[in-house]
């Protein structure tokens, strides 16, 4: 099969119909979603299979599933349509650099630096809109691979492959122990970790970097884990427990500094060895980023740079 033969015969409409059929799981549902007749859908798929000289879909009474050939075409078609969307965004941005949209993701623990970056961009470009997905690194990775977001910022994860992603380290993010401003412990000048064993804790889950670090720190200090632990990914729930139920928790220092401005929370004088809790920027390899995404990344680096310098001075 010659590529020039495919290029001459290939139609974008047919590729879009293929993606719609796979997403819907059947040609009938795809026809409804696309507001065209089912015979037109069937013909488009047949023409596409003729162009590639390969069966792209397996048909059954339960619907359709892509073959290995189909998956190969779908992967490249998804990337191609993404590049087309990015080109439209770039043209719009060049025509009016004060407006546009960026879809990105961030983990809870990276929300501080992302929030500051958005704030800076908003001041300069108030007509740029941001769609921010907040989730764990695994879900953000999946959204990035499916090209639902252009980038994400999170703590570094071992599951991220340098073969598929470009991973840029922004800074190492220390943790602080936090309580409500009215908590009795906030009046102390120094607190040993042993004094916190009997306190109720709202912790990140054990499968997160922060959650694992805190639990390991208790164990390496030859201490039992606190008897009361609420384990949750939700920063909102943890803050609610801190504010209303006397719990203590840990937060990344930049997030604490941001939240402390508007919330009644204080850092407790507990010494924690600085963990290597690296905050990273992740983009998909060989994907062309929109002009707004590049502008966001440039601003993000500027926000992260002073934090990197302060970490070096502290060490």
Backbone as numpy.savetxt, mean C-alpha at the origin, in Angstrom:
# Nx Ny Nz CAx CAy CAz Cx Cy Cz
4.52 -17.95 -35.08 3.67 -16.76 -35.08 4.55 -15.52 -35.08
4.40 -14.69 -36.08 5.22 -13.49 -36.20 4.55 -12.32 -35.50
5.36 -11.50 -34.79 4.80 -10.38 -34.03 4.19 -9.33 -34.95
4.79 -9.13 -36.16 4.22 -8.12 -37.05 2.84 -8.54 -37.55
2.62 -9.86 -37.68 1.29 -10.36 -38.07 0.27 -10.04 -36.98
0.66 -10.27 -35.73 -0.24 -9.97 -34.61 -0.51 -8.48 -34.53
0.53 -7.67 -34.68 0.37 -6.21 -34.59 -0.60 -5.68 -35.62
-0.57 -6.25 -36.82 -1.48 -5.78 -37.87 -2.93 -6.16 -37.59
-3.15 -7.31 -36.98 -4.50 -7.81 -36.77 -5.10 -7.44 -35.40
-4.24 -7.14 -34.43 -4.71 -6.95 -33.06 -5.52 -5.66 -32.92
-6.64 -5.77 -32.21 -7.51 -4.62 -31.96 -7.65 -4.42 -30.45
-7.56 -3.17 -30.03 -7.69 -2.86 -28.61 -9.06 -3.29 -28.08
-10.08 -3.14 -28.91 -11.43 -3.50 -28.48 -11.50 -4.98 -28.10
-10.84 -5.82 -28.87 -10.86 -7.25 -28.58 -10.14 -7.56 -27.27
-9.02 -6.88 -27.02 -8.31 -7.08 -25.77 -9.15 -6.63 -24.57
-9.85 -5.51 -24.73 -10.70 -5.02 -23.65 -11.83 -6.00 -23.36
-12.38 -6.59 -24.41 -13.44 -7.58 -24.23 -12.89 -8.82 -23.53
-11.67 -9.25 -23.88 -11.06 -10.40 -23.22 -10.92 -10.14 -21.72
-10.43 -8.96 -21.35 -10.27 -8.63 -19.94 -11.62 -8.61 -19.22
-12.65 -8.11 -19.92 -13.98 -8.06 -19.31 -14.55 -9.45 -19.11
-14.31 -10.36 -20.06 -14.81 -11.74 -19.95 -14.15 -12.45 -18.78
-12.84 -12.30 -18.65 -12.12 -12.96 -17.55 -12.57 -12.40 -16.22
-12.77 -11.10 -16.14 -13.22 -10.49 -14.89 -14.62 -10.94 -14.51
-15.51 -11.04 -15.51 -16.90 -11.43 -15.25 -17.05 -12.93 -15.04
-16.15 -13.71 -15.64 -16.23 -15.16 -15.50 -17.11 -15.85 -16.51
-17.74 -15.08 -17.38 -18.57 -15.67 -18.44 -18.77 -14.63 -19.54
-19.05 -15.13 -20.74 -19.27 -14.21 -21.86 -20.60 -13.48 -21.72
-21.60 -14.16 -21.16 -22.91 -13.53 -21.00 -22.83 -12.35 -20.04
-22.15 -12.54 -18.91 -22.01 -11.46 -17.93 -21.18 -10.32 -18.51
-20.14 -10.67 -19.26 -19.30 -9.63 -19.87 -20.11 -8.82 -20.88
-20.96 -9.50 -21.64 -21.80 -8.79 -22.62 -22.70 -7.78 -21.91
-23.28 -8.19 -20.78 -24.12 -7.28 -20.00 -23.32 -6.11 -19.48
-22.12 -6.39 -18.92 -21.28 -5.33 -18.37 -20.86 -4.33 -19.44
-20.61 -4.85 -20.66 -20.13 -3.99 -21.75 -21.27 -3.38 -22.57
-22.51 -3.83 -22.29 -23.69 -3.35 -23.01 -23.59 -3.66 -24.51
-23.11 -4.88 -24.84 -23.08 -5.34 -26.22 -23.69 -6.74 -26.24
-23.93 -7.27 -27.41 -24.55 -8.59 -27.51 -23.54 -9.70 -27.24
-24.04 -10.84 -26.79 -23.14 -11.96 -26.52 -22.48 -12.49 -27.80
-23.18 -12.54 -28.94 -22.50 -12.95 -30.18 -21.30 -12.07 -30.52
-21.42 -10.75 -30.23 -20.29 -9.85 -30.49 -19.10 -10.17 -29.58
-19.41 -10.54 -28.33 -18.35 -10.92 -27.40 -17.68 -12.21 -27.89
-18.48 -13.19 -28.27 -17.94 -14.47 -28.74 -17.08 -14.28 -29.98
-17.54 -13.42 -30.90 -16.77 -13.17 -32.13 -15.45 -12.49 -31.81
-15.46 -11.52 -30.88 -14.22 -10.81 -30.53 -13.19 -11.79 -29.94
-13.65 -12.71 -29.09 -12.73 -13.68 -28.50 -12.21 -14.64 -29.56
-13.11 -15.07 -30.47 -12.70 -15.98 -31.54 -11.67 -15.31 -32.45
-11.89 -14.03 -32.80 -10.94 -13.30 -33.64 -9.59 -13.15 -32.94
-9.64 -12.91 -31.62 -8.41 -12.75 -30.86 -7.63 -14.06 -30.82
-8.33 -15.18 -30.63 -7.68 -16.49 -30.61 -7.11 -16.82 -31.99
-7.81 -16.40 -33.04 -7.28 -16.61 -34.40 -6.01 -15.78 -34.62
-6.00 -14.56 -34.10 -4.82 -13.69 -34.24 -3.60 -14.31 -33.58
-3.80 -14.87 -32.38 -2.68 -15.46 -31.64 -2.45 -16.93 -31.98
-3.34 -17.50 -32.78 -3.25 -18.93 -33.15 -3.16 -19.80 -31.90
-3.97 -19.47 -30.87 -3.96 -20.22 -29.62 -5.30 -20.04 -28.91
-5.73 -21.06 -28.18 -6.94 -20.94 -27.38 -6.62 -20.14 -26.13
-7.34 -19.06 -25.93 -7.07 -18.17 -24.79 -7.98 -18.45 -23.60
-9.15 -19.08 -23.88 -10.11 -19.35 -22.81 -10.58 -20.80 -22.87
-10.73 -21.40 -21.70 -11.39 -22.70 -21.60 -12.84 -22.46 -21.24
-13.76 -23.02 -22.05 -15.18 -22.83 -21.81 -15.74 -24.06 -21.11
-16.67 -23.83 -20.18 -17.39 -24.92 -19.54 -18.76 -24.41 -19.12
-19.59 -25.31 -18.59 -20.93 -24.91 -18.13 -20.86 -23.93 -16.96
-19.72 -23.92 -16.26 -19.56 -23.02 -15.11 -19.03 -21.65 -15.52
-18.65 -21.49 -16.79 -18.13 -20.21 -17.24 -16.84 -20.38 -18.01
-15.95 -19.42 -17.91 -14.69 -19.46 -18.65 -13.52 -19.25 -17.69
-12.39 -19.83 -18.05 -11.13 -19.64 -17.33 -10.02 -19.43 -18.35
-9.10 -18.50 -18.09 -8.01 -18.28 -19.04 -7.05 -19.46 -19.07
-6.59 -19.80 -20.27 -5.55 -20.82 -20.42 -4.20 -20.18 -20.12
-3.13 -20.96 -20.20 -1.79 -20.41 -20.01 -1.50 -19.34 -21.05
-2.00 -19.56 -22.29 -1.83 -18.55 -23.35 -2.63 -17.30 -23.00
-3.84 -17.54 -22.52 -4.70 -16.42 -22.14 -4.10 -15.58 -21.03
-3.52 -16.24 -20.03 -2.90 -15.51 -18.92 -1.75 -14.64 -19.41
-0.98 -15.16 -20.37 0.14 -14.39 -20.92 -0.35 -13.13 -21.62
-1.44 -13.27 -22.40 -2.00 -12.11 -23.10 -2.61 -11.13 -22.11
-3.32 -11.66 -21.10 -3.97 -10.80 -20.11 -2.95 -9.97 -19.35
-1.84 -10.59 -18.97 -0.80 -9.88 -18.23 -0.28 -8.68 -19.01
0.01 -8.91 -20.30 0.54 -7.81 -21.12 -0.54 -6.79 -21.48
-1.77 -7.26 -21.67 -2.85 -6.34 -22.00 -3.14 -5.41 -20.83
-3.10 -5.97 -19.62 -3.32 -5.14 -18.42 -2.27 -4.05 -18.33
-1.01 -4.43 -18.57 0.07 -3.45 -18.53 -0.09 -2.41 -19.64
-0.52 -2.86 -20.81 -0.67 -1.94 -21.94 -1.76 -0.89 -21.67
-2.92 -1.35 -21.16 -3.99 -0.40 -20.86 -3.60 0.54 -19.73
-2.80 0.03 -18.79 -2.31 0.89 -17.72 -1.41 1.98 -18.29
-0.53 1.61 -19.22 0.34 2.60 -19.85 -0.47 3.64 -20.62
-1.54 3.19 -21.28 -2.41 4.14 -21.99 -3.07 5.12 -21.03
-3.56 4.58 -19.88 -4.17 5.47 -18.89 -3.16 6.48 -18.36
-1.93 6.01 -18.16 -0.90 6.91 -17.66 -0.58 8.00 -18.69
-0.61 7.64 -19.97 -0.34 8.64 -21.01 -1.43 9.71 -21.01
-2.68 9.30 -20.80 -3.77 10.27 -20.72 -3.56 11.20 -19.53
-3.16 10.62 -18.38 -2.90 11.44 -17.19 -1.76 12.42 -17.44
-0.71 11.95 -18.13 0.44 12.82 -18.40 0.04 13.99 -19.30
-0.76 13.70 -20.32 -1.22 14.77 -21.22 -2.06 15.78 -20.43
-2.95 15.27 -19.58 -3.79 16.16 -18.77 -2.94 16.99 -17.82
-1.91 16.37 -17.22 -1.05 17.08 -16.30 -0.23 18.14 -17.02
0.25 17.82 -18.22 1.01 18.80 -18.99 0.13 19.97 -19.40
-1.14 19.67 -19.71 -2.07 20.73 -20.08 -2.45 21.58 -18.87
-2.55 20.94 -17.71 -2.90 21.65 -16.47 -2.20 20.97 -15.30
-0.97 21.39 -14.98 -0.18 20.72 -13.92 -0.71 20.94 -12.51
-1.82 21.66 -12.38 -2.37 21.91 -11.05 -3.50 20.94 -10.70
-3.79 19.97 -11.58 -4.91 19.06 -11.31 -4.54 17.64 -11.72
-5.35 16.71 -11.28 -5.13 15.30 -11.62 -5.46 14.42 -10.43
-5.20 13.11 -10.56 -5.51 12.16 -9.51 -4.36 11.18 -9.36
-4.10 10.78 -8.12 -3.08 9.77 -7.82 -3.69 8.73 -6.91
-3.56 7.46 -7.31 -3.98 6.34 -6.46 -2.73 5.70 -5.86
-2.70 5.63 -4.55 -1.54 5.08 -3.86 -2.00 4.33 -2.62
-1.08 3.65 -1.98 -1.38 2.92 -0.76 -0.37 3.22 0.31
-0.77 3.00 1.57 0.19 3.12 2.66 -0.29 2.27 3.83
0.64 1.76 4.58 0.30 1.04 5.80 0.05 2.07 6.89
-0.61 1.65 7.96 -0.89 2.57 9.07 0.39 3.22 9.58
1.46 2.43 9.65 2.68 2.93 10.26 3.45 3.88 9.34
3.03 4.00 8.09 3.66 4.95 7.18 2.75 6.14 6.91
1.60 6.20 7.59 0.62 7.24 7.28 1.13 8.63 7.64
2.03 8.72 8.63 2.53 10.03 9.01 3.28 10.71 7.89
4.25 10.02 7.30 5.05 10.62 6.24 4.22 10.82 4.97
3.27 9.92 4.70 2.39 10.09 3.55 1.48 11.30 3.75
0.96 11.46 4.97 0.09 12.60 5.26 0.80 13.92 5.08
2.04 14.02 5.54 2.81 15.26 5.39 3.08 15.54 3.91
3.36 14.48 3.15 3.62 14.64 1.71 2.38 15.17 0.99
1.22 14.59 1.30 -0.03 15.05 0.68 -0.31 16.51 1.08
-0.05 16.82 2.33 -0.28 18.19 2.80 0.56 19.19 2.01
1.83 18.86 1.78 2.70 19.77 1.02 2.23 19.93 -0.42
1.86 18.79 -1.03 1.39 18.87 -2.41 0.08 19.63 -2.52
-0.80 19.43 -1.55 -2.10 20.10 -1.57 -1.95 21.62 -1.51
-0.98 22.07 -0.73 -0.76 23.52 -0.64 -0.34 24.11 -1.98
0.45 23.34 -2.74 0.95 23.84 -4.02 0.01 23.52 -5.17
-0.65 22.35 -5.09 -1.54 21.92 -6.17 -2.89 21.50 -5.56
-3.73 22.46 -5.17 -4.97 22.13 -4.45 -5.99 21.35 -5.27
-5.80 21.25 -6.59 -6.78 20.54 -7.42 -6.36 19.10 -7.71
-5.21 18.68 -7.18 -4.82 17.27 -7.29 -5.59 16.48 -6.22
-6.21 15.38 -6.63 -6.94 14.53 -5.68 -6.15 13.25 -5.43
-6.33 12.69 -4.25 -5.59 11.50 -3.84 -6.57 10.42 -3.38
-6.41 9.23 -3.94 -7.17 8.07 -3.47 -6.17 7.17 -2.75
-6.27 7.12 -1.43 -5.27 6.42 -0.62 -5.88 5.16 -0.02
-5.28 4.03 -0.33 -5.71 2.76 0.25 -4.84 2.45 1.46
-5.49 2.23 2.60 -4.76 1.89 3.82 -4.92 0.39 4.08
-3.80 -0.33 4.11 -3.85 -1.79 4.30 -2.46 -2.28 4.68
-2.37 -3.58 4.94 -1.08 -4.19 5.21 -0.28 -4.35 3.93
1.02 -4.61 4.08 1.91 -4.67 2.92 1.50 -5.75 1.93
0.99 -6.89 2.41 0.61 -7.98 1.51 -0.52 -7.56 0.58
-1.54 -6.90 1.13 -2.65 -6.45 0.30 -2.23 -5.32 -0.62
-1.37 -4.42 -0.13 -0.87 -3.34 -0.97 -0.05 -3.89 -2.13
0.73 -4.94 -1.86 1.51 -5.58 -2.92 0.59 -6.14 -4.00
-0.50 -6.77 -3.58 -1.46 -7.34 -4.53 -2.10 -6.24 -5.37
-2.47 -5.12 -4.73 -3.09 -4.00 -5.45 -2.11 -3.37 -6.43
-0.84 -3.33 -6.05 0.16 -2.75 -6.95 0.38 -3.66 -8.15
0.45 -4.97 -7.92 0.64 -5.92 -9.01 -0.52 -5.88 -10.01
-1.73 -5.67 -9.50 -2.90 -5.59 -10.39 -3.09 -4.18 -10.95
-2.17 -3.28 -10.60 -2.13 -1.91 -11.12 -3.34 -1.08 -10.70
-3.88 -1.39 -9.53 -4.95 -0.57 -8.97 -4.39 0.66 -8.26
-3.12 0.62 -7.88 -2.42 1.77 -7.31 -1.08 1.90 -8.03
-0.51 3.11 -7.96 0.78 3.33 -8.65 1.98 3.08 -7.75
1.79 3.20 -6.44 2.89 3.05 -5.51 2.32 2.82 -4.13
3.17 2.35 -3.21 2.75 2.34 -1.82 3.95 2.57 -0.91
3.64 3.03 0.31 4.65 3.30 1.33 4.30 2.46 2.55
5.25 1.67 3.03 4.98 0.81 4.19 6.29 0.45 4.86
6.18 -0.31 5.95 7.38 -0.89 6.52 7.87 -2.00 5.60
9.17 -2.21 5.57 9.76 -3.20 4.68 9.27 -4.61 5.04
8.99 -5.40 4.01 8.53 -6.77 4.21 9.45 -7.73 3.47
9.74 -8.87 4.10 10.62 -9.86 3.47 10.01 -10.45 2.21
8.67 -10.38 2.08 8.01 -10.99 0.94 8.18 -10.19 -0.35
8.62 -8.95 -0.24 8.78 -8.12 -1.43 10.01 -8.58 -2.22
9.79 -8.87 -3.50 10.86 -9.37 -4.36 11.45 -8.24 -5.20
12.77 -8.16 -5.22 13.42 -7.13 -6.03 13.35 -7.46 -7.52
12.90 -8.68 -7.85 12.71 -9.03 -9.25 11.47 -8.36 -9.83
10.46 -8.12 -8.98 9.20 -7.56 -9.43 8.99 -6.11 -9.03
9.70 -5.66 -7.97 9.46 -4.33 -7.43 10.75 -3.54 -7.31
10.60 -2.22 -7.39 11.68 -1.31 -7.04 11.39 -0.84 -5.62
12.30 -1.14 -4.69 12.09 -0.86 -3.27 13.12 0.17 -2.83
12.65 1.33 -2.43 13.55 2.42 -2.02 13.39 2.68 -0.53
14.48 2.57 0.20 14.45 2.83 1.63 14.35 4.34 1.88
13.38 4.73 2.71 13.20 6.14 3.04 13.89 6.50 4.35
13.63 5.72 5.39 14.27 5.95 6.69 13.94 4.80 7.63
14.66 4.74 8.75 14.35 3.80 9.82 13.49 4.52 10.84
12.40 3.87 11.25 11.36 4.53 12.02 11.31 3.99 13.45
11.81 4.74 14.46 11.79 4.23 15.84 10.38 4.21 16.41
10.17 3.36 17.40 8.87 3.26 18.07 8.92 3.97 19.41
7.76 4.51 19.82 7.63 5.09 21.15 6.43 4.46 21.83
6.51 4.31 23.16 5.40 3.80 23.95 4.49 4.98 24.30
3.19 4.81 24.08 2.25 5.93 24.15 1.10 5.61 25.10
0.67 6.64 25.85 -0.49 6.52 26.73 -1.32 7.80 26.63
-2.53 7.75 27.17 -3.35 8.95 27.25 -2.65 9.98 28.13
-2.84 11.25 27.82 -2.14 12.32 28.55 -2.48 12.33 30.04
-3.65 11.78 30.40 -4.06 11.75 31.80 -3.64 10.47 32.53
-2.97 9.58 31.82 -2.55 8.32 32.44 -1.54 8.60 33.54
-1.64 7.93 34.71 -0.70 8.18 35.82 0.77 8.01 35.42
1.06 7.11 34.49 2.45 6.86 34.11 3.09 8.05 33.42
2.28 8.97 32.86 2.85 10.12 32.15 3.51 11.10 33.12
3.26 10.95 34.42 3.86 11.86 35.41 5.25 11.38 35.85
5.63 10.20 35.40 6.91 9.63 35.81 8.04 10.15 34.93
9.24 10.23 35.51 10.41 10.66 34.74 11.13 9.50 34.08
10.91 8.32 34.57 11.52 7.13 34.00 10.70 5.91 34.35
10.59 4.98 33.41 9.79 3.77 33.61 10.58 2.58 33.09
10.69 1.54 33.93 11.33 0.29 33.50 10.29 -0.58 32.81
10.75 -1.39 31.89 9.83 -2.25 31.14 9.08 -3.20 32.08
9.73 -3.61 33.16 9.08 -4.52 34.11 7.80 -3.93 34.68
7.71 -2.61 34.77 6.54 -1.95 35.33 5.35 -1.96 34.37
5.59 -2.37 33.12 4.52 -2.34 32.12 3.92 -3.71 31.86
4.44 -4.74 32.55 3.94 -6.09 32.32 2.48 -6.21 32.72
2.10 -5.53 33.79 0.73 -5.63 34.29 -0.21 -4.57 33.71
0.31 -3.76 32.80 -0.53 -2.76 32.14 -1.24 -3.39 30.94
-2.46 -2.94 30.64 -3.13 -3.44 29.43 -2.50 -2.81 28.18
-2.21 -3.64 27.20 -1.55 -3.20 25.97 -2.48 -3.37 24.77
-2.46 -2.39 23.88 -3.06 -2.53 22.56 -1.89 -2.60 21.58
-1.61 -3.78 21.06 -0.41 -4.00 20.24 -0.76 -4.28 18.79
0.16 -3.97 17.89 0.04 -4.49 16.53 0.15 -6.01 16.58
-0.43 -6.72 15.62 -0.38 -8.19 15.63 1.05 -8.72 15.60
1.22 -9.95 16.07 2.56 -10.55 16.17 3.20 -10.78 14.81
2.41 -10.83 13.72 2.99 -11.06 12.41 3.43 -9.77 11.72
3.34 -8.64 12.42 3.87 -7.37 11.91 5.24 -7.13 12.52
6.00 -6.26 11.87 7.35 -5.97 12.36 7.29 -5.35 13.76
6.39 -4.37 13.95 6.28 -3.71 15.25 5.79 -4.66 16.32
4.74 -5.42 15.99 4.19 -6.35 16.97 5.19 -7.41 17.38
5.92 -7.95 16.41 6.94 -8.97 16.72 8.07 -8.37 17.55
8.46 -7.15 17.23 9.56 -6.50 17.95 9.21 -6.30 19.42
8.02 -5.78 19.70 7.64 -5.53 21.10 7.56 -6.84 21.89
6.97 -7.86 21.29 6.86 -9.15 21.99 8.25 -9.75 22.23
9.12 -9.67 21.21 10.48 -10.20 21.36 11.26 -9.44 22.44
10.98 -8.12 22.53 11.70 -7.31 23.50 11.35 -7.73 24.93
10.08 -8.04 25.17 9.68 -8.54 26.48 10.40 -9.87 26.77
10.42 -10.75 25.77 10.99 -12.08 25.98 12.49 -12.04 26.16
13.19 -11.23 25.36 14.65 -11.13 25.50 15.04 -10.44 26.81
14.11 -9.68 27.38 14.35 -9.05 28.68 13.96 -9.99 29.82
13.65 -11.25 29.46 13.27 -12.28 30.44 12.01 -11.89 31.22
11.08 -11.29 30.50 9.82 -10.88 31.12 8.66 -11.62 30.46
7.62 -11.84 31.23 6.40 -12.41 30.65 5.71 -11.34 29.82
4.96 -11.78 28.81 4.17 -10.83 28.04 3.09 -10.23 28.91
2.67 -9.00 28.64 1.58 -8.41 29.42 0.36 -9.33 29.42
-0.33 -9.37 30.56 -1.46 -10.29 30.70 -2.64 -9.87 29.84
-2.76 -8.59 29.58 -3.88 -8.09 28.76 -3.33 -7.51 27.47
-3.63 -8.17 26.36 -3.18 -7.68 25.06 -4.37 -7.70 24.09
-4.66 -6.55 23.52 -5.59 -6.48 22.40 -4.74 -6.35 21.15
-4.81 -7.33 20.28 -3.99 -7.35 19.07 -4.83 -6.90 17.88
-4.42 -5.82 17.21 -5.20 -5.30 16.09 -4.33 -4.48 15.14
-4.67 -4.53 13.86 -4.01 -3.69 12.87 -4.49 -2.25 12.97
-5.67 -2.03 13.55 -6.32 -0.72 13.51 -5.70 0.27 14.48
-5.12 1.33 13.93 -4.60 2.41 14.77 -5.74 3.14 15.46
-6.88 3.25 14.77 -8.03 3.93 15.35 -8.52 3.21 16.60
-8.63 1.87 16.53 -9.08 1.10 17.68 -8.06 1.20 18.82
-6.79 1.14 18.48 -5.77 1.23 19.53 -5.82 2.59 20.23
-6.03 3.65 19.44 -6.13 4.97 20.07 -7.37 5.06 20.95
-8.47 4.45 20.51 -9.70 4.47 21.32 -9.46 3.78 22.67
-8.74 2.66 22.64 -8.44 1.95 23.88 -7.49 2.77 24.76
-6.56 3.47 24.15 -5.64 4.33 24.90 -6.40 5.48 25.55
-7.31 6.10 24.80 -8.01 7.28 25.29 -9.09 6.96 26.31
-9.76 5.80 26.14 -10.94 5.53 26.96 -10.79 4.40 27.95
-9.79 3.55 27.80 -9.71 2.36 28.67 -8.35 2.22 29.36
-7.52 3.24 29.28 -6.25 3.20 30.01 -5.20 2.29 29.43
-5.36 1.89 28.15 -4.36 1.03 27.52 -3.13 1.86 27.14
-2.02 1.14 26.91 -0.85 1.77 26.31 -0.56 1.05 25.00
0.15 1.73 24.11 0.45 1.15 22.81 1.79 1.67 22.32
2.17 1.25 21.14 3.38 1.78 20.50 2.99 2.40 19.17
3.68 3.46 18.82 3.47 4.13 17.54 4.83 4.50 16.95
4.93 4.53 15.63 6.14 5.09 15.02 6.27 6.56 15.45
7.48 7.00 15.68 7.68 8.36 16.18 7.05 9.42 15.29
7.21 9.37 13.95 6.57 10.40 13.11 5.05 10.40 13.24
4.43 9.20 13.34 2.98 9.14 13.50 2.58 9.73 14.85
3.33 9.39 15.91 3.02 9.95 17.23 3.11 11.47 17.20
4.19 12.01 16.58 4.37 13.46 16.56 3.23 14.14 15.82
2.70 13.48 14.77 1.57 14.03 14.03 0.29 13.95 14.84
0.03 12.79 15.46 -1.21 12.57 16.20 -1.23 13.39 17.50
-0.07 13.59 18.12 -0.02 14.28 19.40 -0.46 15.73 19.28
-0.38 16.30 18.08 -0.78 17.69 17.89 -2.28 17.88 18.11
-3.07 16.86 17.75 -4.50 17.01 17.85 -5.17 16.09 18.85
-4.40 15.15 19.41 -4.98 14.17 20.34 -4.30 14.26 21.70
-4.99 13.82 22.72 -4.47 13.89 24.08 -3.65 12.64 24.40
-2.46 12.53 23.81 -1.58 11.40 24.06 -0.17 11.90 24.35
0.56 11.09 25.12 1.94 11.44 25.46 2.82 10.20 25.34
4.09 10.44 25.05 5.07 9.35 25.02 5.54 9.07 26.44
5.64 7.79 26.79 6.13 7.40 28.10 7.66 7.28 28.08
8.31 7.61 29.19 9.79 7.56 29.25 10.30 6.12 29.41
10.07 5.32 28.38 10.51 3.92 28.38 11.61 3.78 27.33
12.72 3.21 27.72 13.82 3.05 26.76 13.58 1.79 25.92
13.49 1.98 24.61 13.40 0.87 23.67 14.58 0.96 22.72
15.39 -0.07 22.62 16.46 -0.04 21.60 15.83 0.17 20.24
16.41 1.05 19.45 15.82 1.38 18.16 15.81 0.16 17.25
14.63 -0.32 16.87 14.57 -1.47 15.96 14.84 -1.03 14.53
15.27 -1.96 13.72 15.41 -1.65 12.30 14.05 -1.84 11.64
13.25 -0.81 11.77 11.89 -0.84 11.25 11.87 0.10 10.05
12.27 -0.40 8.92 12.54 0.43 7.76 11.27 0.77 7.00
11.10 2.05 6.69 9.97 2.51 5.88 10.44 2.61 4.44
9.68 2.01 3.52 10.11 1.94 2.13 9.02 2.46 1.19
9.48 2.91 0.04 8.61 3.26 -1.09 8.70 2.13 -2.09
7.56 1.65 -2.57 7.55 0.50 -3.48 6.78 0.85 -4.75
7.40 0.61 -5.89 6.75 0.75 -7.20 7.00 -0.52 -8.00
6.20 -0.71 -9.02 6.33 -1.89 -9.86 7.44 -1.68 -10.88
8.27 -2.71 -11.07 9.34 -2.61 -12.05 8.78 -2.49 -13.46
9.47 -1.72 -14.28 9.14 -1.56 -15.71 7.75 -0.98 -15.91
7.28 -0.22 -14.92 5.99 0.46 -15.09 6.25 1.96 -15.17
5.70 2.60 -16.17 5.86 4.03 -16.33 4.94 4.75 -15.35
5.52 5.57 -14.49 4.73 6.30 -13.51 4.18 7.58 -14.11
3.01 7.98 -13.66 2.43 9.24 -14.12 3.25 10.41 -13.59
3.04 11.58 -14.18 3.77 12.77 -13.73 3.42 13.12 -12.30
2.16 12.90 -11.91 1.74 13.21 -10.54 2.42 12.24 -9.57
2.53 10.96 -9.95 3.22 9.99 -9.09 4.68 10.38 -8.90
5.33 10.82 -9.98 6.73 11.25 -9.87 6.86 12.48 -8.98
5.89 13.39 -9.08 5.89 14.59 -8.24 5.70 14.19 -6.77
4.82 13.23 -6.53 4.58 12.75 -5.16 5.86 12.13 -4.59
6.53 11.30 -5.38 7.74 10.63 -4.91 8.84 11.65 -4.60
8.99 12.65 -5.45 9.99 13.68 -5.21 9.70 14.43 -3.90
8.43 14.73 -3.67 8.04 15.41 -2.43 8.22 14.50 -1.23
7.86 13.22 -1.38 8.02 12.23 -0.31 9.47 12.12 0.13
10.38 12.09 -0.82 11.81 12.02 -0.48 12.24 13.25 0.33
11.68 14.41 -0.04 12.01 15.63 0.70 11.49 15.58 2.13
10.32 14.97 2.32 9.76 14.83 3.67 10.58 13.84 4.49
11.01 12.75 3.85 11.74 11.69 4.56 13.17 12.08 4.88
13.77 12.96 4.09 15.20 13.27 4.24 15.55 13.83 5.63
14.79 14.81 6.16 15.12 15.30 7.51 15.00 14.22 8.57
14.07 13.28 8.40 13.92 12.21 9.36 15.14 11.29 9.33
15.66 11.05 8.12 16.87 10.22 8.00 18.04 10.88 8.71
18.19 12.21 8.56 19.28 12.92 9.19 19.16 12.89 10.71
17.90 13.06 11.21 17.71 13.04 12.66 18.00 11.67 13.24
17.70 10.61 12.48 18.00 9.25 12.96 19.51 9.07 13.08
20.26 9.60 12.08 21.72 9.46 12.10 22.31 10.21 13.29
21.79 11.42 13.57 22.30 12.19 14.70 22.02 11.46 16.02
20.81 10.86 16.10 20.42 10.16 17.33 21.29 8.95 17.57
21.71 8.29 16.47 22.53 7.09 16.63 23.99 7.44 16.93
